[in-house]
């Protein structure tokens, strides 16, 4: 029996993707009965706009970090699920496409989306989260 594992991540900075790639390598080195896929959640959810989303993020972090810090702190006080309706639809699509048995998340928005999906659908799919940020916050 092959287990299908999806590692959800994104390219907001370099750390989340690097962590995903390290986990991917570790699983392949230690488990021969696994199919492992790295999925950029932003690219998957927004195939047309993902490059724009990443460019905006890089611009804000690089040129206007105070704006980024403001929104980051605000989101700690009242975490929300951005694009909830489309996110739940796309999560369902992803789980079916990869016939997922186990999810690993290396970016904070990923466990947030998966947890909401599990809450709404009653799914019992396993989720493991690797905290890749300097500090934990409510999205994790």
Secondary structure by P-SEA (a helix, b strand, c coil): cbbbbbbbbccccccaaaaaaaaaaaaaacccccbbbbbccccccccccaaaaaaaaaaaaaccaaaaaaaaaaaaacccccaaaaaaaaaaaaaaaacccbbbbccaaaaaaaaaaaaacccccbbbbbbccccccccc
